[in-house]
Amino acid sequence: MARRSAPEVNAGSMADIAFLLLIFFLVTTTIETDSGISRKLPPPQEDNVDPPVLKQKNIFVVELNKNNDLLVEEVPMELKDLREAAIKFLDNGGGTGEEACKYCQGARDPSSSDNPTKAVVSLRNNRETNYATYIAVQNELVAAYTTLRNREAQRLFGKTFSQMEKDLKDVNYSGNKESLKEDIKKIQFLFPEKLSEAEPKK
């Protein structure tokens, strides 16, 4: 008795279906990425270079402990008050003579920062600090610099620093981008972002 041949399955269409499913999942799947924090690292220094001498009053110490408590100059502070405190420090203008700040609008307290070009914000945190809290503190400190830069840019050039940076990235910007770059550098020189981060405590 002759054996019956088993019917063959046409697998050609299955390959097409598998390919379509692959394309579908590639298009619809979203992958979360951590964008991180934008930071420009300082250029490498030569050996045997002494670090610059900083007056203690020109250092604004911000600390986060393992319980996510915020301490500013060793005094507890709410996160919502950090930006204003940083602005007050950076814009103090307490220097005299060569260290005087003509454009500062602060209290000119001699016990606080001399000049924005001398002022340094020192951020210290603990290894157990919550990441979201750490980022929130970073945002408030950067926002303090942005607020002061916006003020000076508006005074000198009639538009905010944020708008100037946006125009620089705009491919349809009709103005002179070289001149705009120079104006941005002028504002950055008036309020340089000196944010120092110490090694986290254990």
N, C-alpha and C positions, 0 to 999 in steps of 0.2 A: 504494500500500500504506500503510495507516494506521500511524502510529508508536505504539509501545507506551509508555504513561506509566510513568515510573520510580516504583517503590514508595516511599512516604514513610516516613521513620523517625520514630517517636514519641519526641520529645526531652523530653517531660514528666517521665518517670521519671528521666532523667539529671540534671535539675535537682535533684530530690529527693535523689539519691545524692550529688551534689556538696555540697549543703547539709549532709547528715549527716556527710560526711567533714570539712567545715569545723568543725562542732561538735565532732567527735571530737578533732581536733588541737588545738583551743582548750582543751579540757578536760584532755587528757593531756600537753600540752607544759609543761615547767617552765622558767622563766626565772630564772637566777641573778642575784641583786641583791646589791650590796655595801652592807650596812647602815651602814657607817662608824662613827665614834666619836662618842659622845654628849658634847657639850661645851657648857657655858653660857658665852657670851661676856660679858665685862664691859660695863657700860653705857658709852655714849660720854662722854668727858670734855670739859670746857670747854677752850678755848684758854688758853695761858699758865699751865697747871697744872704745877707741878714734880712729878716722879715721887717716890714715897716713898723715903726713905733706908733702905737695907738693909745690915745688918752682913754681912760676908762669911761669918761662921760660921753665919748663918741661911739660907744658900743651899746646897742639896744638888745638886751638878752631876753629871748623868748624860749621858754622851756615847756615841754610836754612830758609828764611822768607816765608811769605804766598804767595809771588809772585814768588816763586821758584828761587829767586836770591841767589847765593852762596857767602858767606862771609867767608874768612879765615883770622883769626887774625884781624877781623873787616875791612878787605880790600876786595873789590869785586874781584872775580876770576872766570875764565871760568872752566867748569867741566874738560875739557881736560888737564888742568894744575894742577889739584888737586893731582894726583898721584905723580908727580915729587916733588911738594911742601911737601907732607907728607914724601917722602923718604929723602929729604934734612933735614927735622926736625928730623926724627928717627935716621938717620945715622950721625948726626952732630958730636957727640963725644966731646962736649966742656968741659967735666968734668976734674978735676985734682985730684991727689992723689988716694984715694980709689974709687972715682967716675969716674976715667979715663976709657976710652974705647980703648982697644988696637986694636980691629978689625974694628973699624969704619973708613970709608973712606971719611967722610964729611969735611966741612970747619973748624970744631972745633971752631966755633963761641962761645965765652963765654956768649953771650946773648941768645943763643938757648939751646936746650936740652943737658944735661950732658952726658947721657948714654941711650941706648935703653931700658935698664931695668928700668929706671926711667921715661921715656917718656910716656905720656898719651895723646891719641887723644880724645878730647871731642866733641861729635856731638850733636848739638842742632837744633831742628826744630820746626816749627809751626804746629798747628793742621790742618791748611788749606794747608799745603805743599802737592804737588802732589806726589802720591805714587811712580810713576815711577821715578821721580827725586830723591826721598829719596833712593830708591834701587840703582840707578846709583851712588850716592855719596857713599853708603855703599860699592859697588863693587870696586870703585877706592881706597878707604881706605884699604880694605882687600888686593887688588892687590899690594899696596905699601909694606905691610908686606911680601907678597909672593915673590916679587922681591928681597927683601933683604935676605930672607931666602934661596931663590934659589942660590944667590951669595955665601953665606957662606957655604951652603951644597956642592956646586961645588968645593969650595976651600978646604974644609976639607975631603970630601968623594968622590969627583970625579963625582957626579951626583946631579941633582937638587932636591930641597926639594919636589917639586910636584911629581917627579918620585919616590922618597922614599915613599911617602904616597900611590902612586899607587901600588908599589911593596908590601906594607904591606897588602893591600886589595886583592892582587892577590893570589888566591888559588893555582896557579901553580908556585908561586915563589920558586925557589930552594935554596935561601940563608937562612941565620939564621935570623928568624923574631924577636927573642928576642934581638939580637944585633942591628937589624934595628930599633926597638922601642927605644932603648937607644940613637941611633944616632939622631933620630927624636926629642927626648926630649932635646938633647944638642942644636940643632938648635933653638927649641922653647924657650929655656932659653936665648939664645943670643939675639933673637928678639921676646920677648913675646908680644902677641897681646893684648894690653891694650886699648880697645875701650870703652869709657864711653859715655852713652846716657842719657842726662838730660830729665826730663819730658817735653813733648811738651808744647810750649806756646799757649795760647788761642788767 
